[in-house]
Amino acid sequence: MLPTIFFALCGYFAHHAIHGTRGLIARDARNAEIAAARIVLAEAEAERDAMERKVAGLRAEHLDRDMLEERARALLNVVAKDEIIVPYAPNRRLF
């Protein structure tokens, strides 16, 4: 009788060590979520860096007139008569 109870307890703990909320399967799922979150973080950091580069070009200390003119034209949707427009997809970024 005692060995049966011992094996039942071992089976119970082994089952929960694999399938429980903190078991091996749950750990693999958490690791996958962490990897996906790191990818999203890297994309957000790249987008932030691109925005910081754009803002740095518009600061008063070192104002980049070409950048200012480009942003003004993009916001106002204005072009000169002698300019050529090259369209690109909305999801592609130039910077």
C-alpha positions as CSV (number, residue, x, y, z in Angstrom):
1,M,0.0,0.0,0.0
2,L,2.8,2.5,0.9
3,P,4.6,2.1,-2.5
4,T,1.3,2.8,-4.3
5,I,0.8,6.0,-2.4
6,F,4.4,7.0,-3.1
7,F,4.1,6.4,-6.8
8,A,0.8,8.2,-6.9
9,L,2.4,11.3,-5.2
10,C,5.4,11.1,-7.6
11,G,3.0,10.9,-10.6
12,Y,1.0,13.8,-9.3
13,F,4.0,16.1,-8.9
14,A,5.5,14.9,-12.2
15,H,2.3,15.8,-14.0
16,H,2.1,19.3,-12.5
17,A,5.9,19.8,-13.1
18,I,5.2,19.4,-16.8
19,H,1.6,20.6,-17.3
20,G,1.0,22.9,-14.4
21,T,0.8,26.7,-14.5
22,R,4.6,26.9,-13.7
23,G,5.5,23.7,-15.5
24,L,7.8,23.0,-18.5
25,I,5.1,23.7,-21.1
26,A,4.1,27.0,-19.5
27,R,7.8,28.0,-19.4
28,D,8.2,27.4,-23.1
29,A,5.1,29.5,-23.8
30,R,6.5,32.3,-21.6
31,N,9.8,32.1,-23.4
32,A,8.0,32.4,-26.8
33,E,6.1,35.5,-25.5
34,I,9.3,37.1,-24.3
35,A,10.9,36.5,-27.7
36,A,7.9,38.1,-29.4
37,A,8.0,41.0,-27.0
38,R,11.7,41.6,-27.7
39,I,11.1,41.7,-31.4
40,V,8.3,44.3,-30.8
41,L,10.7,46.3,-28.5
42,A,13.4,46.3,-31.2
43,E,11.0,47.6,-33.8
44,A,9.8,50.3,-31.4
45,E,13.3,51.3,-30.6
46,A,14.2,51.6,-34.3
47,E,11.1,53.7,-34.9
48,R,12.1,55.9,-31.9
49,D,15.6,56.3,-33.2
50,A,14.3,57.3,-36.6
51,M,12.1,59.9,-35.0
52,E,14.9,61.2,-32.9
53,R,17.1,61.7,-36.0
54,K,14.3,63.6,-37.7
55,V,13.8,65.8,-34.6
56,A,17.5,66.4,-34.2
57,G,17.6,67.8,-37.8
58,L,14.8,70.3,-36.9
59,R,16.4,71.7,-33.7
60,A,17.3,75.4,-33.6
61,E,20.9,74.8,-32.7
62,H,21.6,73.1,-36.0
63,L,18.6,73.5,-38.2
64,D,18.8,71.5,-41.4
65,R,17.0,73.7,-44.0
66,D,16.5,70.8,-46.4
67,M,14.9,68.7,-43.7
68,L,12.6,71.6,-42.7
69,E,11.6,72.3,-46.3
70,E,11.0,68.6,-46.9
71,R,8.7,68.3,-43.8
72,A,6.9,71.5,-44.7
73,R,6.2,70.3,-48.2
74,A,5.1,66.9,-47.0
75,L,2.7,68.4,-44.5
76,L,1.3,71.0,-46.9
77,N,1.3,68.6,-49.9
78,V,3.1,71.1,-52.1
79,V,5.7,70.6,-54.8
80,A,7.5,73.0,-57.2
81,K,6.8,72.9,-61.0
82,D,10.2,71.5,-61.8
83,E,10.2,68.7,-59.3
84,I,9.7,65.0,-60.0
85,I,7.6,63.0,-57.6
86,V,8.6,59.4,-56.8
87,P,5.7,57.7,-54.9
88,Y,6.4,54.9,-52.4
89,A,4.2,52.6,-50.4
90,P,2.8,54.0,-47.1
91,N,4.3,51.2,-45.1
92,R,7.9,51.8,-46.4
93,R,9.8,54.5,-44.5
94,L,12.4,56.7,-46.1
95,F,14.4,57.2,-42.9
